[in-house]
Amino acid sequence: MTAAAIDARGLGKDFGAVRALDRLDLEIRDGEFFGLLGPNGAGKTTTVHLLATLLAPSRGTARVAGHDVGREGLAVRRSIGLVFQDTTLDRDLTVGENLRFAARLWSLPDRVARPRIDTLLRQFELGERWDDPVRTLSGGMRRAADIARGILHEPRILFLDEPTAGLDPRARRSLWEQIRALRAASGLTVLLTTHYVEEAEPCDRVAVLDHGRLVALGTPPELKQAVGATSLEEAFLAHTGHHLAETDGG
Amino acid sequence: MSVRAVYGIVAREFVRFLRQRGRVLASIGRPFVWLVFAGGGFAAVFAGRNEIDYRVYMAPGLLGMVVMFGSLLAALSTVTDREAGVLRMVLVAPIRRSTVAFGKALGATLLGTAQAIVVAAILLPVVQLRPTLAGMLLGLVALVLSGLALGALGVVLAASIRSIENFAGVMNFVVFPMLFLSGALYPVRHLGPVLRAVAYVNPLAYGVDLLKHALLGRWAGAGYGGELSAPLDCVALVLFAIVGLAVAAPLLGREGGVTRAAFRDRR
């Protein structure tokens, strides 16, 4: 049973005259930890939003968890969790209220949601913050609560769009710890977008996006080998002709 | 349609509303400010006519105003949902865009209706208006249908306007004309043909008309009751709600729930 979790064929998106994503062919296997690496503006978020049915493709098709993104939006959204670059939590509601709201959006009965929320918040070290308004949380805690929100409905595939943007190094480390634990526990497929090379390093495979085009695809060692690079950073430079960290932040 | 998702959206609206004390006080206090200041002044102009006290005449309009502000503002909060990112959480959930639009409009309806009931409980005794049981029931129908029509309109506006800064424009060019052309303060039939035509594409006009049927039946003979037939008012309000929701649903999902400019920045 090695059905592709994600299968994109010639997927593309234009915003007016701007070609955000050209024609992307991508197959991500079930259970894979997959990285989309590229600078800001490379088309990473556009790719995620197309796969999550938040945007309609300008061309091409994609299947996510076996469902067509154009015709089976509800089925696609049922199988995925998405953690956006910026928080989606309601700052005026408490952590618990936010997660209960999310649970209802995913049609989880309260008796199922309640223990799950409890477990997740404990796992993300937010157990004590259930009744605190989200606006009182630190950036790291907010991101953790956002991830808890993203996996509450136990999706098959989790999209993490620049999950560490704006976090301090300690919060970053603990976030990776948590994602590792999640993958080990559930065999979750994870699609991570990042513009930090070191975050792509632990991925099973990495796709390098630049100016809306896929310029390289392979395991991190393969990407380095192909151009005789010693680091992924060098490999990125060789594949794209420019440095990754031109701009920073979200 | 996911009932649980709709319930979740509605419950969140109520929690947010009750937590904003200023909004609660404003919604309950606003009609009384109008009653005292506008009502006091117009009552003096009206004084020659002794069929009805102006403050009694404006009571249905004030309740319509409460529903309008309550429902429209609640539905317009979709703009803040989009700016704060919450809308994306909703859009990535496995529910239809139409369910999202309906949930928002229903939350707005129930909030607007609840506010109007609280205001009615104070206002009607103050102006010494004692509706019959049938009048009260029809009044409730009027509040709910007006709330739904205005809530749907609010979601359409929220999905179309770009940012919170456009709120003032909405207030000036939508809310105030809608209020003045609703029959809340003066009978629509006295307006010239152009304004009267505009009044009839105003959902609030039908809501206020229905409220007049409900509360001012006793003065119908003197020309202060509803001007259209009550069933027509109901049909018009339901149509506004249906058309509004049908238009709002696709607009909500546009650009993945973020403004295009914001999206371009973070692509």
Boltz contact constraints between the chains, C-beta under 6 A:
constraints:
  - contact:
      token1: [A, 20]
      token2: [B, 267]
      max_distance: 6.0
  - contact:
      token1: [A, 41]
      token2: [B, 267]
      max_distance: 6.0
  - contact:
      token1: [A, 45]
      token2: [B, 267]
      max_distance: 6.0
  - contact:
      token1: [A, 46]
      token2: [B, 267]
      max_distance: 6.0
  - contact:
      token1: [A, 49]
      token2: [B, 256]
      max_distance: 6.0
  - contact:
      token1: [A, 52]
      token2: [B, 92]
      max_distance: 6.0
  - contact:
      token1: [A, 54]
      token2: [B, 91]
      max_distance: 6.0
  - contact:
      token1: [A, 54]
      token2: [B, 256]
      max_distance: 6.0
  - contact:
      token1: [A, 55]
      token2: [B, 256]
      max_distance: 6.0
  - contact:
      token1: [A, 74]
      token2: [B, 94]
      max_distance: 6.0
  - contact:
      token1: [A, 77]
      token2: [B, 94]
      max_distance: 6.0
  - contact:
      token1: [A, 78]
      token2: [B, 94]
      max_distance: 6.0
  - contact:
      token1: [A, 82]
      token2: [B, 92]
      max_distance: 6.0
  - contact:
      token1: [A, 84]
      token2: [B, 88]
      max_distance: 6.0
  - contact:
      token1: [A, 86]
      token2: [B, 85]
      max_distance: 6.0
  - contact:
      token1: [A, 87]
      token2: [B, 85]
      max_distance: 6.0
  - contact:
      token1: [A, 88]
      token2: [B, 85]
      max_distance: 6.0
  - contact:
      token1: [A, 88]
      token2: [B, 86]
      max_distance: 6.0
  - contact:
      token1: [A, 88]
      token2: [B, 88]
      max_distance: 6.0
  - contact:
      token1: [A, 88]
      token2: [B, 89]
      max_distance: 6.0
  - contact:
      token1: [A, 90]
      token2: [B, 86]
      max_distance: 6.0
  - contact:
      token1: [A, 92]
      token2: [B, 16]
      max_distance: 6.0
  - contact:
      token1: [A, 101]
      token2: [B, 8]
      max_distance: 6.0
  - contact:
      token1: [A, 101]
      token2: [B, 12]
      max_distance: 6.0
  - contact:
      token1: [A, 104]
      token2: [B, 4]
      max_distance: 6.0
  - contact:
      token1: [A, 104]
      token2: [B, 5]
      max_distance: 6.0
  - contact:
      token1: [A, 104]
      token2: [B, 8]
      max_distance: 6.0
  - contact:
      token1: [A, 105]
      token2: [B, 5]
      max_distance: 6.0
  - contact:
      token1: [A, 105]
      token2: [B, 8]
      max_distance: 6.0
  - contact:
      token1: [A, 105]
      token2: [B, 93]
      max_distance: 6.0
  - contact:
      token1: [A, 106]
      token2: [B, 93]
      max_distance: 6.0
  - contact:
      token1: [A, 107]
      token2: [B, 2]
      max_distance: 6.0
  - contact:
      token1: [A, 107]
      token2: [B, 4]
      max_distance: 6.0
